């Protein structure tokens, strides 16, 4: 599997008129490959998250293409793109993280629950994997706790488990270690590294210098340029 | 999983959902109350108007023709044509028999009084007991049809008492002029016979009737040697306000198509009831008292329009309320919706979740609102008409459809917001 951003660019307007156009990402190329951890660093507002969202099928680029094994992601219809986000990608977002009314287990199984029934074998397999991940992330005791009752660090780890539980081909992690202490940071990054070693392509956007220690490829973004 | 989310939202956001349900309760209760009253108000207003007299007059065919040609006033006769008293019970055998509330015959004559003057004497039923071939029993007569008459002395004649056969009621002006009091015996000389009757009641009708004598029909028939005959019959019937079909039918029923004829015949239009009376009573011509029939129609139309406007306004209000509340709820949950989209939920799945939440809330609010609305209807019925409002089953599906429509319409802005929401905008630190 190869996910590639080919000359993608994204701009926003900060006011009326073309002169107020602000380029978040400027003609950028980036490729993610199976088994590799790519860590993207850079200052706030440098375009890291925008680039990640474009590659994750969440933000339509204004120029260039995002190709999955050679096929343009944004040429897909809504159903196919949703299926791709559900079954091929795993997402650890920076802001919104969990569904507060669901339990930890329900949150982690949510991507599976959206597209399949509980009696499906893939669902059972994901559940098994989920329990293993919760052990690794040291939150196995929180299985039946409602997400709204969790601390920031616990919610972060639930997000990591949710992204990895279904063994996706690509994982996008936006600041996966924010809200985590040093030990939990190391655990979280190890789990992501392990996912890559198992064949997953992992893209991490982080301010955390420690993340680069787990990277196969380190890239830095500055003012929309990689 | 989606149902778990719905259940979670309904339970954990119950305060917000209760607010939406409350808005729906208000809309539903007003719509239910107004629709129930609107459909029952026809009967209620009809019943109210029935207390102000008959709305159908039945005359012999020949007399009716001459009256129409020479434009003779009510009660005046130009011919010696009569209806048979024995045909009167047939009024309760027509298709709309149950809508015939009351009826009474009239036979008029001039009677000579002992002082040499003449007075108009009207023979009628007061509370005549009838046993119909259908097994039904009823009391018909003028007592129920002239409820506004003020009996200032004595009482209405009670035909069940033997003394009623030789008693009369006298108009207040005539009684004053002749110095008659309750219990006085007066001698009445008709064209065939002279009879003595007791003054059993003095009434104030506020019109020409105050110069007349009202006597049992048999007495006037005997005075004038017209046994079994009546001049005219007044009928009080519950009717449906005329529409275009009724107006066409009133002109010429035979010109209607068979389908229209059936609809007209099986609806309680005053013209349909007149037509059926003519079918039942030989040689009779039945006509609507237009002023009464038209007043009924106008009052009903205006009342029903008012109710419909209140219903529409309450539903529009509910739709706006729902729209605001649901939109606010979706805005609050935009992060969750963005997350759902990011992990692969399709727009239609998210729309489904939100719609189920709202429709379940609407169902709860709708059921509560229906019963509350029915309570409102009873309150209106008791305070305005002094009687209960009948539960109209047809209101249930109509209110259900209206509330569903209003809920869907109210949810549209929120759904549009869901469809337009771009996950990247809310996932990046959230909005």
Interface residues (C-beta under 8 A of the other chain):
Chain A: X49 X50 X53 X56 X58 X59 X78 X79 X82 X83 X84 X85 X86 X87 X89 X91 X93 X94 X95 X96 X97 X98 X99 X100 X101 X102 X106 X109 X110 X111 X112 X113 X114 X115 X162 X174
Chain B: X1 X2 X4 X5 X8 X9 X11 X12 X13 X335 X336 X338 X339 X340 X341 X342 X343 X344 X345 X346 X347 X349 X422 X423 X424 X426 X427 X428 X429 X430
